[in-house]
Amino acid sequence: MALSRFSRMADRGFDLENRLETLEEHDLKRTLSPVDRVAEHGYFAEPSGGELPVLETAKALVFASNNYLGLTDDQRIQDAARQAAATVGTGAGASRLVTGDTMVHRDLERQLAEVKGTERALAFSSGYAANVGTITALEPDIVFSDELNHASIIDGCRLTDAETVVYDHCDAASLRSKLADRAERAARNGREPADESWLIVTDSVFSMDGTVAPLDAICAAAAEFGAWVMVDEAHATGLYANGGGVVQAEGLEDRVHVQMGTLSKALASQGGYIAGSAELIECVLNDARSFVFSTGLAPPAAAAASEALHVARHGGVRERLWENVAHLRDGLESMGFEVWGDSQILPVIVGDRKDAITLADGVRERDVIAPAIRPPTVPEGTSRIRVVPMATHDRSDIIACLEAFRAAGKEVGLL
């Protein structure tokens, strides 16, 4: 009998069964769990059994979503997506450089550029594609990257021919030291920094630690050494000044050369974008392979993101989010939990991965979803529960979350 394709793969060194067993043994194996969304206060309804969501469901509060403003269930955003599907179609049908460009895309990009304070913006099919495509299209000689930057930034650096220099997390002094060392090295070789293109890349809000990059100090160091600055605002877009990100909150639009973000988090849709000068956008749309060779962002997704950005700017939802963040942080810290970060992301640090999993299970038994985050996503010894409120959580939801953490924390022996 002929061997199956998967058996032949194993013979050639793809020992998938052993890899999965190893993940299981170290509590690192992840699984997919289907949910039915319920349009109420950030609840999910989970199937009670079987392979597909059915009518018998149990509601649970979600404190783990990147849907920070709770807009995925907003009628205005859903109506915008429906109207775009009806008038333009459900998909772009081709690369935007071929026939996939529409006025829906242009409207989204106009609004993004306005919010980000730039000449133009460009929408991608995903935030991952935006980072990888932009970094490779810029063709930097050297990239200076925060040690906790998102995987899409890391992969973008890997795909370039650039030398990548990693600096300590959110440490502008470490960055400046790396810049100075590299400038001295260039001088010894008879080159000036101006002879090379240097790019500093950082997230603004870091998704697992909740920390916020010191952008003002980073921009100052960049100016001193003639480097460009690229800021990934994936977890900040829509949440700060006028629906912008940390760049807007700190008034750094003129000092950040490339602003990147996603449409899939606070903007309740799918896709990514970059914003900057007209020359930057023209170069990227011509040279970024992840843009040139990808079907354009689906028009309903573009329309949904555009409407969500409008709501974020004018709907008063941002204020509700930050009230919930303050209430939740105060409550968790008053119990004795160690909570990191300076943003809407509240990592409850547990340390041991098994304790983190047990705490997450205990919270889930009390109808609150906040999964454990463990290595390799975070460093060993820093396993945590990533707690994230949404603007649509009301006061009773916040209290229910806190009560779940108090009871589960006592069971695990953390309180």
C-alpha positions, 0 to 999 in steps of 0.5 A: 500500500502506498504511503499517505502524503503525511506519512512521507512527510514524517519520513523526510523529517517532519515529525509532527506528532512528536512536535505536538506531543512536546507542546502538550507536555509543556502546556504550550499547545493551543486549540481553536474554540468556536464562539457565537457572538452576542451583541451585548456588552462584549459577551460571547455565547459558547457552544454547549457541545458538538463541533459547531455553534448551536442554539444551546449556548452559555454566555460568558463575559469576554475580557480578552478581545482587541475589540477595544471600543466594542464596535464589532456589534455596532449597528452603524458599522454593520450597516456600512459594511452591508451597504458597501457589499451591496454597492461595490461587492463583497470582494475587491476581485484583484490587486488594487493596482489592477482593478481592485481599487474603489472609492470605498478604499479612497474614503477610508484612506482619506479619513486615516490621513486626516486623523494621522495628520499626514499627506496620505494613507494606504490600506493593506489586506492585513496589519501583518502585510502592512508591516512586512511590505513597508519595511521591505519596500523601504530597503533600510541599511540598518533597522533598530528594533525594540526587543518586544516588537510584534512578529510582523515587524521582526519578519519584515526585518528578516526579509530585508538585507538590513542589519537589525540592531535590537535595543532594550524594551521601551528604553530610549537610552539603550536605543541611543547607545546602539545608534552611537555605537553604530555611528562610531563603527561607520566612522571607523570604516570611513563612512558617515551615517548619512551614507546609510539609511537607518530605520527605527521601528517600535510598537506604540502600545505593546500588546502583551505588556501593555507598555507605551513606547517613549516616542518623544525620546525615540524621535529625539534620538532619531533626529540626532543620528538622522534616522527615520522613525516607524511606529506601529499603532496597531493597539492604539489607533482609534483610542487616543486624541481625535481617534488617533494613536499615541503619535497624535496624543503626543503631537509627534506627527511631524517627527514620525516618518511612517505611521502604521496601524490595523483596522482589525482592533479598535476599528472593528474590521480587518486590514492594516494601513500606513500613513505618511508623506505622499512620496512614501505612499507612492513608493510603498504601493509600487514596491511593497510585494504584500500590497502589489501582489495581494487582492485589495482589502474587501470593500465591506471591511474598508467601509466598516473601518471607515465608519468605526473611525468616524464613531471613534472620533465623534461617538464618545466611546473612547472615554467609556473605555478609559473609565473601565480601564481605570476601574479594572486596574484599581480593583485588580491591584487593590486585591494584590495582583501585579498589573503591568502596563500603561494602556488599556491592556492590563497584564496580570502577572502570575509567573508560573505557566501552570498557575496562569492556566489554572487561574484562567480556568478558574476565571472561565468557570465564573463566566469570564473569558481571559486566557492565559498567555505563556511562553513562547509568546512571553518570556519564561517566568512571566506567564500572565492573564491578559485582561482587556476591558471594552468600552461596551462593558458596563459597571456590573461587567467590570465588577463581575470580572473583578469578583471572578479574579478574586475567587479564582485567585484565592483558589490558586493561592495567589491571593 
